[in-house]
């Protein structure tokens, strides 16, 4: 059931992104530090959204890895204490 709701949210976000992209077909100038380019506003929104998703995934994946390591370490300590308590 949880997977169903996850897919439903993902589909909703994709449909919302398509609707917003279809509404924003104006050209905008994007200024970088050393250059500038003209792009569709919908492309700028899509790139910003994609960069946000990638950065968020990277940050949360490091947090999840750190928590898994901590969990393994604590489980080893618990087994050690349980083993010494049984003796």
C-alpha atoms as an extended CHARMM CRD file, in Angstrom:
* protein
*
        87  EXT
         1         1  UNK       CA              0.0000000000        0.0000000000        0.0000000000  PROA      1               0.0000000000
         2         2  UNK       CA              2.8820000000        2.3390000000        0.8120000000  PROA      2               0.0000000000
         3         3  UNK       CA              4.4090000000        1.7220000000       -2.6250000000  PROA      3               0.0000000000
         4         4  UNK       CA              1.0810000000        2.5660000000       -4.2580000000  PROA      4               0.0000000000
         5         5  UNK       CA              0.9280000000        5.9430000000       -2.5350000000  PROA      5               0.0000000000
         6         6  UNK       CA              4.5640000000        6.6100000000       -3.4140000000  PROA      6               0.0000000000
         7         7  UNK       CA              3.8860000000        5.9470000000       -7.0890000000  PROA      7               0.0000000000
         8         8  UNK       CA              0.7390000000        8.0540000000       -6.9070000000  PROA      8               0.0000000000
         9         9  UNK       CA              2.7190000000       11.0100000000       -5.5190000000  PROA      9               0.0000000000
        10        10  UNK       CA              5.4220000000       10.5880000000       -8.1860000000  PROA      10              0.0000000000
        11        11  UNK       CA              2.8270000000       10.4920000000      -10.9770000000  PROA      11              0.0000000000
        12        12  UNK       CA              1.1080000000       13.5660000000       -9.5440000000  PROA      12              0.0000000000
        13        13  UNK       CA              4.4030000000       15.4900000000       -9.4480000000  PROA      13              0.0000000000
        14        14  UNK       CA              5.2260000000       14.4910000000      -13.0320000000  PROA      14              0.0000000000
        15        15  UNK       CA              1.7850000000       15.5590000000      -14.2890000000  PROA      15              0.0000000000
        16        16  UNK       CA              2.1200000000       18.8220000000      -12.3930000000  PROA      16              0.0000000000
        17        17  UNK       CA              5.5640000000       19.4090000000      -13.9310000000  PROA      17              0.0000000000
        18        18  UNK       CA              4.1970000000       18.7580000000      -17.4360000000  PROA      18              0.0000000000
        19        19  UNK       CA              1.3110000000       21.1760000000      -16.8740000000  PROA      19              0.0000000000
        20        20  UNK       CA              3.6370000000       23.8850000000      -15.5260000000  PROA      20              0.0000000000
        21        21  UNK       CA              6.0700000000       23.2970000000      -18.4000000000  PROA      21              0.0000000000
        22        22  UNK       CA              3.3190000000       23.6140000000      -20.9830000000  PROA      22              0.0000000000
        23        23  UNK       CA              2.2260000000       26.9280000000      -19.4840000000  PROA      23              0.0000000000
        24        24  UNK       CA              5.7160000000       28.4910000000      -19.4700000000  PROA      24              0.0000000000
        25        25  UNK       CA              7.0320000000       28.7080000000      -23.0230000000  PROA      25              0.0000000000
        26        26  UNK       CA              8.6310000000       32.1530000000      -22.7340000000  PROA      26              0.0000000000
        27        27  UNK       CA             12.3180000000       32.6650000000      -23.4100000000  PROA      27              0.0000000000
        28        28  UNK       CA             14.4260000000       33.8550000000      -20.4780000000  PROA      28              0.0000000000
        29        29  UNK       CA             18.0660000000       34.8400000000      -20.2210000000  PROA      29              0.0000000000
        30        30  UNK       CA             20.0260000000       32.7800000000      -17.7230000000  PROA      30              0.0000000000
        31        31  UNK       CA             23.2000000000       34.4890000000      -16.4960000000  PROA      31              0.0000000000
        32        32  UNK       CA             26.0130000000       32.2350000000      -15.3100000000  PROA      32              0.0000000000
        33        33  UNK       CA             29.1830000000       33.5300000000      -13.6750000000  PROA      33              0.0000000000
        34        34  UNK       CA             31.0300000000       33.7740000000      -16.9830000000  PROA      34              0.0000000000
        35        35  UNK       CA             28.3450000000       33.3800000000      -19.6370000000  PROA      35              0.0000000000
        36        36  UNK       CA             24.6850000000       33.8710000000      -20.4380000000  PROA      36              0.0000000000
        37        37  UNK       CA             22.2340000000       31.8400000000      -22.4720000000  PROA      37              0.0000000000
        38        38  UNK       CA             18.6290000000       31.9860000000      -23.5710000000  PROA      38              0.0000000000
        39        39  UNK       CA             16.3860000000       29.0810000000      -22.5790000000  PROA      39              0.0000000000
        40        40  UNK       CA             12.6960000000       28.2980000000      -22.2880000000  PROA      40              0.0000000000
        41        41  UNK       CA             11.3740000000       29.0110000000      -18.8220000000  PROA      41              0.0000000000
        42        42  UNK       CA             10.0530000000       25.4620000000      -18.6150000000  PROA      42              0.0000000000
        43        43  UNK       CA             13.5820000000       24.1110000000      -19.2440000000  PROA      43              0.0000000000
        44        44  UNK       CA             14.9860000000       26.3220000000      -16.4870000000  PROA      44              0.0000000000
        45        45  UNK       CA             12.3010000000       25.0820000000      -14.0820000000  PROA      45              0.0000000000
        46        46  UNK       CA             12.9790000000       21.4470000000      -15.0470000000  PROA      46              0.0000000000
        47        47  UNK       CA             16.7460000000       21.8380000000      -14.5790000000  PROA      47              0.0000000000
        48        48  UNK       CA             16.2900000000       23.5220000000      -11.2000000000  PROA      48              0.0000000000
        49        49  UNK       CA             13.8940000000       20.7780000000      -10.0820000000  PROA      49              0.0000000000
        50        50  UNK       CA             16.2590000000       18.0370000000      -11.2640000000  PROA      50              0.0000000000
        51        51  UNK       CA             19.2270000000       19.6270000000       -9.4890000000  PROA      51              0.0000000000
        52        52  UNK       CA             17.1720000000       19.9270000000       -6.3130000000  PROA      52              0.0000000000
        53        53  UNK       CA             16.1880000000       16.2570000000       -6.4560000000  PROA      53              0.0000000000
        54        54  UNK       CA             19.7850000000       15.1460000000       -7.0820000000  PROA      54              0.0000000000
        55        55  UNK       CA             21.1810000000       17.2660000000       -4.2320000000  PROA      55              0.0000000000
        56        56  UNK       CA             18.4670000000       16.0280000000       -1.8670000000  PROA      56              0.0000000000
        57        57  UNK       CA             19.1290000000       12.3900000000       -2.7810000000  PROA      57              0.0000000000
        58        58  UNK       CA             22.8520000000       12.8280000000       -2.2180000000  PROA      58              0.0000000000
        59        59  UNK       CA             22.3680000000       14.4490000000        1.1840000000  PROA      59              0.0000000000
        60        60  UNK       CA             19.8300000000       11.9090000000        2.3960000000  PROA      60              0.0000000000
        61        61  UNK       CA             21.8180000000        8.9550000000        1.0760000000  PROA      61              0.0000000000
        62        62  UNK       CA             24.8290000000       10.0420000000        3.1500000000  PROA      62              0.0000000000
        63        63  UNK       CA             22.5600000000       10.3570000000        6.1880000000  PROA      63              0.0000000000
        64        64  UNK       CA             21.0670000000        6.9140000000        5.5830000000  PROA      64              0.0000000000
        65        65  UNK       CA             24.5260000000        5.3400000000        5.1780000000  PROA      65              0.0000000000
        66        66  UNK       CA             25.6810000000        6.9650000000        8.4230000000  PROA      66              0.0000000000
        67        67  UNK       CA             22.6170000000        5.6620000000       10.2760000000  PROA      67              0.0000000000
        68        68  UNK       CA             23.1010000000        2.1370000000        8.8890000000  PROA      68              0.0000000000
        69        69  UNK       CA             26.7120000000        2.0930000000       10.0670000000  PROA      69              0.0000000000
        70        70  UNK       CA             25.6310000000        3.2960000000       13.4900000000  PROA      70              0.0000000000
        71        71  UNK       CA             22.8920000000        0.6420000000       13.5910000000  PROA      71              0.0000000000
        72        72  UNK       CA             25.3730000000       -2.1430000000       12.7320000000  PROA      72              0.0000000000
        73        73  UNK       CA             27.7980000000       -0.9150000000       15.3920000000  PROA      73              0.0000000000
        74        74  UNK       CA             25.0570000000       -0.7880000000       18.0340000000  PROA      74              0.0000000000
        75        75  UNK       CA             23.7900000000       -4.2530000000       17.0790000000  PROA      75              0.0000000000
        76        76  UNK       CA             27.3180000000       -5.6460000000       17.5110000000  PROA      76              0.0000000000
        77        77  UNK       CA             27.5610000000       -3.9880000000       20.9230000000  PROA      77              0.0000000000
        78        78  UNK       CA             24.1600000000       -5.3870000000       21.9110000000  PROA      78              0.0000000000
        79        79  UNK       CA             25.1510000000       -8.9270000000       20.9000000000  PROA      79              0.0000000000
        80        80  UNK       CA             28.3890000000       -8.5460000000       22.8510000000  PROA      80              0.0000000000
        81        81  UNK       CA             26.5420000000       -7.4150000000       25.9800000000  PROA      81              0.0000000000
        82        82  UNK       CA             23.9010000000      -10.1150000000       25.6270000000  PROA      82              0.0000000000
        83        83  UNK       CA             26.5920000000      -12.7480000000       25.2340000000  PROA      83              0.0000000000
        84        84  UNK       CA             28.4680000000      -11.5330000000       28.3120000000  PROA      84              0.0000000000
        85        85  UNK       CA             25.2100000000      -11.3420000000       30.3340000000  PROA      85              0.0000000000
        86        86  UNK       CA             24.3660000000      -14.9670000000       29.4890000000  PROA      86              0.0000000000
        87        87  UNK       CA             27.6760000000      -16.2260000000       30.8670000000  PROA      87              0.0000000000
